[in-house]
Amino acid sequence: MRNHGSLPAIALVLCSGLVACATASPSPEAQRVIAVDGVPGPLCDNLGTVIGESQPHGWGSGDTTGEQLVAEATAEAMQRAAQRGATHIFLSPVTMQEKNGAPFQATRTGVAFRCGGR
């Protein structure tokens, strides 16, 4: 009989890398949050600042592009807004850090709002 005790651990490591790479896709809740170009009107409650960050992930991190980092940071900020019950988010420009001339970290800050009866 063969010992397969290490297979779940290997699968977990491989899957965690795939999950980290998939974070650029917003969750269904985050997809319902509407990005706005300015602070919404007086019928909206300010739910506070949310921050999304992204860094290259594990193996092959040198292949992570700046666009991927921006997408992941934006998705995380929108997810955090959704977790607070936001319907809208006012996003600031992305702050990108480089290391050795390559994109290393993206940060996206936003203000979450709950507007109307949603």
Residue pairs with C-beta under 8 A, 6 or more apart in sequence:
17 57
17 58
17 59
20 57
20 58
21 57
23 54
23 72
23 75
23 76
24 68
24 71
24 72
24 75
25 75
26 75
26 78
26 79
27 79
27 82
29 79
29 82
29 83
30 75
30 78
30 79
30 81
30 82
31 78
32 82
32 87
33 78
33 81
33 82
33 86
33 87
33 88
33 89
33 112
34 87
34 88
34 89
35 78
35 88
35 89
35 90
35 91
36 88
36 89
36 90
36 113
37 90
38 90
39 90
39 111
39 113
40 88
40 90
40 113
40 115
41 115
43 115
43 116
44 87
44 88
44 113
44 114
44 115
44 116
45 113
45 114
45 115
46 111
46 112
46 113
47 81
47 84
47 85
47 86
47 111
47 112
47 113
47 114
48 84
48 111
48 112
49 109
49 110
49 111
49 112
50 77
50 80
50 81
50 84
50 86
50 89
50 109
50 110
50 111
50 112
51 76
51 77
51 80
51 107
51 108
51 109
51 110
52 72
52 73
52 74
52 75
52 76
52 77
52 78
52 79
52 80
52 107
52 108
52 109
52 110
53 73
53 76
53 105
53 106
53 107
53 108
54 68
54 69
54 70
54 71
54 72
54 73
54 76
54 105
54 106
55 61
55 69
55 104
55 105
56 62
56 64
56 69
56 103
56 104
57 64
62 102
64 103
65 103
66 96
66 103
66 106
69 96
69 103
69 105
69 106
70 94
70 96
70 106
70 108
72 106
73 94
73 106
73 107
73 108
74 91
74 94
74 108
76 108
77 89
77 91
77 108
77 109
77 110
78 89
78 110
80 112
81 89
81 110
81 112
84 112
84 114
85 114
86 112
86 113
86 114
87 113
87 114
87 115
87 116
87 118
88 112
88 113
88 114
88 115
89 110
89 111
89 112
89 113
90 110
90 111
90 113
91 108
91 109
91 110
92 108
92 109
92 110
94 106
94 107
94 108
95 106
95 107
95 108
95 109
96 103
96 105
96 106
96 107
97 103
97 104
97 105
97 106
97 107
98 104
